[in-house]
Amino acid sequence: MNVLVDTSVWSLALRRPVAQGRSETAELVELIREGRVAMIGAIRQEILSGIRASEQYRKLRDRLRAFSDESLDEADYEEAASCFNRCRAKGLQGSNTDFLICAVSMRRKFAILTTDNDFAGFARILGFDLHAPR
């Protein structure tokens, strides 16, 4: 099963001194080795946003190009809106990007690797799988 890696894990892994010893970082490395990392454009955008140095931006952008974006269609965005509505009805709030990640996970049967605790609540309501580090 492929794993959609959330921005929170990528951000952790890219901050090398902080990331050492974190199980999510080690799991990301293993998933990359296994060729199981899934990417969507919204996550790519979040990872690259806020990088001040142009050279650092270009290096990271070029490295991330090793991961092709999943092609999204209307049904993905409609499912994301449905996820938002279902969670909101249960009192859970999240970002549009979070719910797009949930929708892609559900429609493609991908698990999600994240450090964001909000996804545990989303998973209880929506029924997708969270990927736990091994």
N, C-alpha and C positions, 0 to 999 in steps of 0.2 A: 504494500500500500504506500502511495506517495504521501508526503507530509508537507502541508502548507506551513511554512515557517514565518511566524509573526514578526513584525518589526522589533518588538521588544527583545527577541532572542538575537536577531541580527545586530541590534545596537549594543547589546551586552558583549557579543563576540568581537565586535569591532573595537571595543575599548579593552585592549589586551591585558593591561595590568589588573583591571577589575575582574576580567572574565576568567582568569586562571582558577582552576578548581571548581568551576560551576558546572553542574551536570548538564545544563541546557547547552552550554558551549561545546562540551565534549560530544553531546548527542548530535548537534549540528554538524560537527566534523564527520561523524560516522555516517550521517544521512547523505552528506556530500559524497563521501567515498562510495556509498552504495548507489548513488545516482537517483535518490528518492526525494530530493528537494523540489517542491513546487513553488512557483513564483507567480504573482499577479502584479500588474502595473501599479496598483495603488500602494502595495508594500514597497516596491522599488522606489516610488516617488517619496514615500515617507523616509526611507533609508537615506536617500540622497538630499533631502531637504535640510537646510540649515548648515551645510558645510561651507565655511567661509573661504577657505583657501582653494583657489581654482585648480591648482595641481592636485591637491588631495581629492577634490571632487572628481576630476578626470580619472585618477587611478582607481577610485572606488567604482565609478560608473563602468569602467572597462572590465574590472573584475566581476562585477555583477552580470555583465553580458554573457557570462558562461551559463546563466540560468534563463532559459526562454520563458516568456510570460505565457500563462495559460490564456487561450483566446476566450474572451467573455462575450456573451450575447445578451439580448433583451431579457431573456428568462433569468439570467443571473442577477440583474439589477431588480427585476420584479420580485425575485425570491428574497433579495436583501431587504427590500421594503417590507415584505411580509414578515421577515425575521424581526425587523425593527418594531413592527406593530404588535407582534405576538409577545415580545419581551416587554415592551412598554405597558401592555395590558396587565402584565404580572409585576409591574413596578420596577423593571430593570431598564436603565438607560445605557446607551452606547453610541459610538460614533458611526457615521455612515460607512466608513472604512471597516470597522469591526464587523458590521453586519454583512458587508460584501464578502469578507473573509469567511464568515459563517455560511453564507449562501454557496460560495464556491466549494467549501468543504462538504456540504450536504449534497450538492448536485453531482459532485465528482467522486464522492466517497473517499475524500482525503481526510486524514487526521490533522489536527492543528497542534503545533509545538509553540508554546507561548509561556511567558512569565507573568502575563497580565491576568490577574485573578478574576476579572470580569468575565472571561471566557468560560470559567467553571459554571457560573450562573446561566450564561447563554446556553451552554451545553445541556444543562438540566431541562431547560424549557424546549430547546430546539432538537435535541437528540443526536448531535454530531459527536464524533470521537475526539478526545484530546489525546495527544501523543505524549506519553511519559518517558523521560530519559531512562535508558536501560541501565 
